[in-house]
Amino acid sequence: MPATVLADPAGIQCMFSDGSTAEFRLEGLPCPQLVSDLLTGLVELIHPHGSLDSANSVDLCLPPIRNLAQGLAAQGFSGGAADLRRGVLIEYWMATRKFRWEAFIRRMLRGYDTATGHLDPGVRELLTGRAYTQGPPRQALPPYSESEWDRLTTVCKTIVSKSYAAHRHALTAAARGRTPTVEEWTSDNLVWLLARLGPVGTPGVAKHLGCSLNTVQKRGGVPAASAASFPHLTVVVAYRLLFGIYSGIVPDGIDDLGVEDIDWAGDSTILLSYIKGRTAGESANPPKRAVRLLEQWLAHSSLLRSHADPETARQMWLGVTRPGTAGIFSGTIHRNTVKAWTLQRGLTGDDGEPLKIHRGRIRTTHLAMRDRRAWSGQGRATIDPNHSPQVEGDHYLTAATPSQQRAVEALVEDAQHDLLRRAHPPAVITDEDAAVLARDYPQLVNGLQLDDSVVGELIGGERDVFTAACADQLSGLHGPKGKPCPARPWVCLLCPLAVFAPRHAANLLRLKAFFSRQWQQMPAAQFMAVFGPYSQRIGQVLDRFDPAVLADAATAVGDHDDELPLRPEEATR
């Protein structure tokens, strides 16, 4: 049932997704029509129309309504939302300077406009702009240190492994048990009974056996049997934290996982679908250990799941509040529960204080440490496709480990050297004569320590590649040292080892035609990122050739891909 506005315009009554209801009243305020319109907009923000799904969340929206009504009434305003104008709202927001209140009012006015379409066009345009009051700056959470990460992982793994071993032992015991009696009050029999009744607790066992609660409590064993049979809160917290450690999925995505979100693609591969709160639906292939953990959890919770109603059973994370209690919980676990879990485990940070567990920080640490040992600057643009390079730099690279910092510095040095190489003018000889090369490009001869035989090979064509003559193909400039250079033909245009001669003019023109074809079929931004520097350099090289040489070479250019040594994925037609 969606939230609805009561007949009285000064209040709303809501029903949330968990079945709970709440009523909110705003009586005795000035500008009653404005209050009623804002409540209409508030309805559009509440489940199932919007993201507000609890009484506390809705209650946070009421103080901004009160303050707006009182503030505008003091200025002489008495109409409704349709009567608001840009100047009135701007004056109010600039005087109030409360970020959250402005954000709530903006959302409620947009909700009102969605429901009625009665907002003034100027106000509607204002709501799409930036807020006048900016929120406080937020510092990126640094990753956990290696020692903190290891302690947290070890505690979670210990709880998970011990509880699962106890569960499997309980299943084996249940296979041996039978209905417990006063004479045969054994743990095997209790587990057998709970496997059939579910998490009913001590009162449920007493009711089923037809004896008093005191009798069952004296014989004992029900909480221990329940703890072994069904995962309780401590175990569920450990599983969820460990799954975040292994997978790096956002916390809200982990919270809302359902059994149907798992798409098995083999024995050790799954496609996991989840919802990321600030974007939309996403999917991921978790690492193998995360897949194995999910398999173990499904096995661990299968007995409890069999006693849940269908709607609850579809949720991924089920448990009982504590061993021996009745009822099944699912959904989000409050952060105070996680804090108490940490204190009970004795987890401490490097400062000796109790470790503060922030699941967003767990994700940050997972991404910061992923492939850390082998990472040496791979060509992937970002770790997460939802992040810009600036966001990833702020969140991860600024908090890098020493080895990562050294790798980043090496990348910067390589980029600087690359820029310096690109700044050198191309070496183009207009006369195939060794004396001309030595006279006009002494820096090339001296810098590469070329002897007379090498200079002769450059001039004579013995060191030719596709677009130039290479001073040293085994230099390791673009590949392993001592191995032939693997660079693509256009890379030679910016290579300091390349020497261009008139005999290369035809191939240079073929390469220029290739760039033209790529420009026609690629987006401009992509072309500039891939071929931009090379397409600019080829013009500089060709400008140094005699026009007569270029005109003669152009007769041999057919403007098709077969003229170049291309890979299949580089073809233009």
Salt bridges, closest charged atoms under 4 A:
ASP8 OD2 - ARG25 NH2 2.38
GLU23 OE2 - ARG25 NH1 3.41
GLU27 OE2 - ARG25 NH2 2.77
GLU102 OE2 - ARG106 NE 3.08
ASP113 OD2 - ARG124 NE 2.70
ASP120 OD1 - ARG85 NE 3.79
GLU125 OE1 - ARG86 NH1 3.98
GLU146 OE2 - ARG372 NH1 2.40
GLU184 OE2 - ARG178 NH2 2.55
ASP188 OD2 - ARG176 NE 3.15
ASP255 OD1 - ARG240 NH2 2.40
ASP255 OD1 - ARG359 NH1 2.81
GLU260 OE2 - ARG314 NH2 2.27
GLU295 OE1 - ARG292 NH1 2.73
GLU311 OE2 - ARG314 NH1 3.60
ASP350 OD1 - ARG151 NH2 3.14
ASP371 OD2 - ARG380 NH1 3.59
ASP384 OD2 - LYS276 NZ 3.91
ASP384 OD2 - ARG363 NH2 2.24
GLU392 OE2 - HIS387 ND1 3.15
ASP418 OD1 - ARG421 NH2 3.36
ASP418 OD2 - ARG422 NE 3.08
GLU432 OE2 - ARG503 NH1 3.56
ASP440 OD1 - ARG439 NE 3.18
GLU457 OE1 - ARG463 NE 2.75
ASP464 OD2 - ARG503 NE 2.77
ASP464 OD1 - HIS504 NE2 3.12
ASP559 OD1 - ARG517 NH1 2.56
ASP561 OD1 - ARG517 NH2 2.70
GLU563 OE2 - ARG510 NE 3.55
GLU570 OE1 - ARG488 NH2 2.77
